[in-house]
């Protein structure tokens, strides 16, 4: 590419960069929230499984009615099957990766917005948009689409930047 082909952003592009930065920040918070929820869920399942499989639980259960051990062992089997079936470990990793990627994209948009007049700005924008497309594919296939939770985080970002809510 020749030097003359590299351009600064237009006013409209710079305005779009500002909006995209806000939405990237909201997505980062959304996926961070999901990562935390999945990690917390995994910890509870692991703790419950370990406790109900322990000798201490067996001692307590021995003093309960006959049907209690059956119910508790069924609960352990169900929560363990759930953790395996939904692959919670993988979900936590994926949500953390999405959180990190959207955080980086948001930071890059913010930097670009502050330097939209640079000759390399248009090339920088194209690079950010390419990475956004790549990470959106992962989000589309491996993440839930919780509209209410996303709106919550968008509203939080808008409040943080003293803007009206979506």
VOFI-81512 format. One record per residue (C-alpha): residue number from 1; x, z, y; residue in three letters. Coordinates in steps of 0.5 Angstrom, whole numbers. Each point is the difference from the previous one (the first is absolute). Layout:
REM VOFI-81512
   resi      px      pz      py   resn
    NUM       X       Z       Y    ALA
...
REM end
This chain:
REM VOFI-81512
   resi      px      pz      py   resn
      1       0       0       0    UNK
      2       3      -2       7    UNK
      3       0       5       5    UNK
      4      -5      -3       4    UNK
      5      -5       1      -6    UNK
      6       0       7       1    UNK
      7      -5       3       5    UNK
      8      -2       7       3    UNK
      9      -8       2      -1    UNK
     10      -5      -3       4    UNK
     11      -5       6       3    UNK
     12      -5      -1      -5    UNK
     13       5       0      -6    UNK
     14       3       7       3    UNK
     15      -7       3       1    UNK
     16      -1      -2      -7    UNK
     17       6       3      -2    UNK
     18      -2       7       3    UNK
     19      -7       0      -4    UNK
     20       4      -2      -6    UNK
     21       4       6       1    UNK
     22      -6       5       0    UNK
     23      -3      -3      -6    UNK
     24       7       0      -4    UNK
     25       0       8       3    UNK
     26      -7       1      -3    UNK
     27       2      -3      -7    UNK
     28       6       4       0    UNK
     29      -4       6       1    UNK
     30      -5      -2      -5    UNK
     31       5      -2      -6    UNK
     32       3       7       2    UNK
     33      -6       3      -1    UNK
     34      -2      -3      -7    UNK
     35       7       1      -2    UNK
     36      -1       8       1    UNK
     37      -7       0      -3    UNK
     38       3      -3      -6    UNK
     39       6       4      -1    UNK
     40      -4       6       1    UNK
     41      -5      -2      -5    UNK
     42       6      -1      -5    UNK
     43       2       7       2    UNK
     44      -6       3      -2    UNK
     45      -1      -4      -6    UNK
     46       7       2      -3    UNK
     47      -1       7       2    UNK
     48      -7       1      -3    UNK
     49       3      -4      -6    UNK
     50       6       5      -1    UNK
     51      -4       6       1    UNK
     52      -5      -2      -5    UNK
     53       5      -2      -5    UNK
     54       4       7       1    UNK
     55       0       6      -4    UNK
     56      -3       4       5    UNK
     57      -6      -5       1    UNK
     58      -1       1      -8    UNK
     59       0       8       1    UNK
     60      -5      -1       5    UNK
     61      -4      -5      -4    UNK
     62       0       4      -6    UNK
     63      -5       6       3    UNK
     64      -5      -5       2    UNK
     65      -6      -3      -4    UNK
     66       2      -5      -5    UNK
     67      -3      -6       4    UNK
     68       5       1       6    UNK
     69       7      -2      -4    UNK
     70      -4      -7      -1    UNK
     71      -2      -1       7    UNK
     72       7       2       3    UNK
     73       3      -5      -5    UNK
     74      -5      -5       1    UNK
     75       2       1       8    UNK
     76       7      -1      -1    UNK
     77      -1      -6      -4    UNK
     78      -4      -3       5    UNK
     79       4       1       6    UNK
     80       7      -2      -4    UNK
     81      -4      -6      -2    UNK
     82      -2      -1       7    UNK
     83       7       1       3    UNK
     84       3      -5      -5    UNK
     85      -6      -5       1    UNK
     86       1      -1       7    UNK
     87       7       1       0    UNK
     88       1       5       5    UNK
     89       7       0       1    UNK
     90       0      -7       1    UNK
     91      -5       0       5    UNK
     92       4       6       4    UNK
     93       6      -5       0    UNK
     94      -4      -6       2    UNK
     95      -4       4       6    UNK
     96       7       3       2    UNK
     97       3      -7       0    UNK
     98      -6      -3       4    UNK
     99       1       6       5    UNK
    100       7      -1       1    UNK
    101      -1      -8       1    UNK
    102      -5       1       5    UNK
    103       4       5       4    UNK
    104       6      -5       0    UNK
    105      -5      -5       2    UNK
    106      -3       4       6    UNK
    107       7       2       2    UNK
    108       2      -7       0    UNK
    109      -6      -2       4    UNK
    110       1       5       5    UNK
    111       7      -2       1    UNK
    112      -2      -7       1    UNK
    113      -6       2       5    UNK
    114       6       3       4    UNK
    115       4      -6       0    UNK
    116      -5      -6       0    UNK
    117       4      -3       5    UNK
    118       6      -1      -4    UNK
    119       2      -7      -2    UNK
    120       0       2      -8    UNK
    121      -7       3       1    UNK
    122      -4      -6      -3    UNK
    123       4       0      -6    UNK
    124       0       8      -1    UNK
    125      -8      -1       0    UNK
    126       0      -5      -5    UNK
    127       5       5      -5    UNK
    128      -5       6       1    UNK
    129      -6      -4      -1    UNK
    130       3      -3      -7    UNK
    131       2       7      -2    UNK
    132      -7       2       2    UNK
    133      -3      -5      -4    UNK
    134       4       2      -6    UNK
    135      -2       7       0    UNK
    136      -7      -1       1    UNK
    137       0      -4      -7    UNK
    138       2       7      -3    UNK
    139      -5       4       4    UNK
    140      -5      -5      -2    UNK
    141       1       0      -8    UNK
    142       3       7       0    UNK
    143      -4       5       5    UNK
    144      -7       2       1    UNK
    145      -4      -3       6    UNK
    146      -3       6       3    UNK
    147      -3      -2       6    UNK
    148      -2       7       3    UNK
    149       7       3      -1    UNK
    150       3      -6       3    UNK
    151      -5       0       6    UNK
    152       2       8       0    UNK
    153       8      -2       1    UNK
    154      -2      -6       5    UNK
    155      -4       5       4    UNK
    156       6       5       0    UNK
    157       5      -5       2    UNK
    158      -4      -2       6    UNK
    159      -1       7       2    UNK
    160       7       1       0    UNK
    161       1      -6       4    UNK
    162      -6       2       5    UNK
    163      -4      -6      -2    UNK
    164      -7       0      -2    UNK
    165      -2       0      -7    UNK
    166      -1      -6      -4    UNK
REM end
